[in-house]
Amino acid sequence: AEFEEEMLQTWEVVYHFSIAVYVCFALALLCDDFFVASLDIIILKMDLPPDVAGATLMAAGTSSPELFTASVGVFITHDPVGVGAVVGSTMFNTLCIVGGSAIACGHVVPLDGRIFYRDGLSYAFAIVILYFVLFDGELTPLESWLLLAGYTGYVVLCTVYGAMTSRWW
């Protein structure tokens, strides 16, 4: 009986891992065929520079699974996974995706210093806002609006930053 239970647990792990791989593959196909294509149309229609589109539309689209995961954690299971999941995934996105993309590219990737400074300083500012908002261990509606206003300010900064810095850079 013990052997059968171990085998059952092993097959459950293999089954769930296989389903997870399948779902990730399907998600990659859907994103490539529909999400990126629809963003390309939006970028053309709105005449957005690629860095602005990547920092706003692409980021919002790729972060929506985190939003839903955090929402399920907070509202359905009443488990406060939100902040840890978001901050942890931000570290992954910042370090692993950038590094992995550069390795996969196979050559030196030229970077625009203006974009690095814009996003780096904005990220540092966001961490400071998050620290002060969560310092007391509570998140009030006013603090939630402050966080959303911070992102809105970032979107505005992205849209005007190129014109602002083109005079100096």
Solvent accessible surface area in square Angstrom, and as a share of the most:
residue,aa,sasa,rsa
1,A,116,0.90
2,E,132,0.59
3,F,145,0.60
4,E,125,0.56
5,E,106,0.47
6,E,94,0.42
7,M,77,0.34
8,L,109,0.54
9,Q,97,0.43
10,T,71,0.41
11,W,151,0.53
12,E,78,0.35
13,V,102,0.59
14,V,70,0.40
15,Y,129,0.49
16,H,117,0.52
17,F,137,0.57
18,S,57,0.37
19,I,80,0.41
20,A,51,0.39
21,V,80,0.46
22,Y,147,0.56
23,V,82,0.47
24,C,87,0.52
25,F,127,0.53
26,A,33,0.25
27,L,93,0.46
28,A,58,0.45
29,L,88,0.44
30,L,99,0.49
31,C,47,0.28
32,D,98,0.51
33,D,86,0.44
34,F,136,0.57
35,F,53,0.22
36,V,53,0.31
37,A,44,0.34
38,S,50,0.32
39,L,12,0.06
40,D,72,0.37
41,I,101,0.51
42,I,67,0.34
43,I,41,0.21
44,L,144,0.72
45,K,163,0.69
46,M,118,0.53
47,D,123,0.64
48,L,32,0.16
49,P,66,0.42
50,P,113,0.71
51,D,43,0.22
52,V,7,0.04
53,A,4,0.03
54,G,35,0.33
55,A,17,0.13
56,T,12,0.07
57,L,52,0.26
58,M,65,0.29
59,A,39,0.30
60,A,57,0.44
61,G,25,0.24
62,T,83,0.48
63,S,44,0.29
64,S,39,0.25
65,P,73,0.46
66,E,44,0.20
67,L,112,0.56
68,F,132,0.55
69,T,80,0.47
70,A,16,0.13
71,S,34,0.22
72,V,70,0.40
73,G,5,0.05
74,V,68,0.39
75,F,149,0.62
76,I,122,0.62
77,T,85,0.49
78,H,145,0.65
79,D,68,0.35
80,P,121,0.76
81,V,53,0.30
82,G,13,0.12
83,V,74,0.43
84,G,55,0.53
85,A,43,0.34
86,V,64,0.37
87,V,54,0.31
88,G,40,0.38
89,S,30,0.19
90,T,34,0.20
91,M,93,0.41
92,F,113,0.47
93,N,60,0.31
94,T,65,0.38
95,L,111,0.55
96,C,69,0.41
97,I,86,0.44
98,V,100,0.58
99,G,31,0.30
100,G,38,0.36
101,S,64,0.41
102,A,45,0.35
103,I,145,0.73
104,A,90,0.70
105,C,60,0.36
106,G,68,0.65
107,H,122,0.54
108,V,137,0.79
109,V,62,0.35
110,P,116,0.73
111,L,150,0.75
112,D,55,0.28
113,G,26,0.25
114,R,58,0.21
115,I,52,0.26
116,F,137,0.57
117,Y,109,0.42
118,R,6,0.02
119,D,46,0.24
120,G,33,0.32
121,L,127,0.63
122,S,21,0.14
123,Y,83,0.32
124,A,52,0.40
125,F,127,0.53
126,A,49,0.38
127,I,74,0.37
128,V,77,0.44
129,I,24,0.12
130,L,45,0.22
131,Y,120,0.46
132,F,140,0.58
133,V,4,0.03
134,L,47,0.23
135,F,146,0.61
136,D,89,0.46
137,G,68,0.65
138,E,112,0.50
139,L,93,0.46
140,T,54,0.31
141,P,103,0.65
142,L,142,0.71
143,E,33,0.15
144,S,37,0.24
145,W,171,0.60
146,L,90,0.45
147,L,55,0.27
148,L,104,0.52
149,A,59,0.46
150,G,26,0.25
151,Y,101,0.38
152,T,80,0.47
153,G,40,0.38
154,Y,41,0.15
155,V,44,0.25
156,V,83,0.47
157,L,55,0.27
158,C,1,0.01
159,T,76,0.44
160,V,66,0.38
161,Y,28,0.11
162,G,36,0.35
163,A,72,0.56
164,M,71,0.31
165,T,10,0.06
166,S,69,0.44
167,R,176,0.64
168,W,184,0.64
169,W,158,0.55
